[in-house]
Amino acid sequence: MITQGDIIVIAKEAIYTIIVSAAPLLLISLVIGLVISIFQTVTSIQEQTLTFVPKILAVFIGIMLIGSWMLDVLSNYMVRLWTDFSVYLS
């Protein structure tokens, strides 16, 4: 039988997996946004939409470069969940 402790462990591992797999893309977006903000400040360009296209392109390139790793992390978590499924039922 699954206990509250098991549910908490599953939820903790799920949140950790989400953070680990999303962090590289969020960091890429953060760095690009910071660089463009500095550029806008230096050149006094106050266009709000200027950051979107470079961020989107950088995130797409990031997905192409580390997407297989992200899929591997998520797949390993799901395999671990399905492997332990019979333990949770008994």
N, C-alpha and C positions, 0 to 999 in steps of 0.2 A: 504494500500500500504506500502510496506517495504521501509524504509528510510535508508539513509547512517548511521545514528545513530544506527538504529537497526542492521545493518550489522556489525558495529564496536563492538557493545555489544556482538553479537553472536560470532565474532572472538575472542574477549577478553575472553569470557567464555570458548571457545574451547581451547585456548592456556593455560588458567589456569587449566582446567581439565586435559590436557595432562601433564602439569608439575607436578600436584599433584599426578596423577596416576603413572608417571614414576619415580618420585623422590626416592621412597624407593629402587627400584632396582638399580638405579644409585648410591645411597649412599652405598649399599651393595658392588657393584662392586668397588667403590672407596676405601672403607675400606680394602677390600681383596687385591686390587692392592697395597695399601700403605704398608700393613703388609708384603706382599711378596717382595716388593722393599727394605724394611728395612732388611728383611732376606737375600736377595741377597747381599746387601751392607756389612752386618756383615760377611757373609761367603765367600765373594768375588766370588760368582757364578754369571757369567754374561750371563746366558742363557735367551734369549728373549722370548722363548715359554713357560717358566715355569709359567708365570702368567695366561695363557689362561685356562687351565683345572680347577684350583681352582675357578677362576672367573665364568666360565660357570656353575660349580656345585653349587656355592653359589647363582647365579642368578636363577637357576632352583629350588633350595630349597626355595628361596624367592618367586618365582611364586607360588609354592605349598602352602606356608604359607599365602601370602597376595593376591593371585590371585583372590579370590572371592570378596575381598574388591575393588580391581581395577575394576573388572567387574561391581560391584555395582555402583561405581562412574561414569563409562562411560555410564552405562544403565540409571542412573538418568539424566544425561545430555541429552541423546537422547530422553528420555520420555518428558523432559521439552521442547525440541525443537519441537517434534511432537505435544505436547499439545498446544503450541503457534502458530502452523502452520496456523490455520484459522485467527489469528490476523494479520499475515504477508500478507495474501492474500487480506484482505479488506482494 
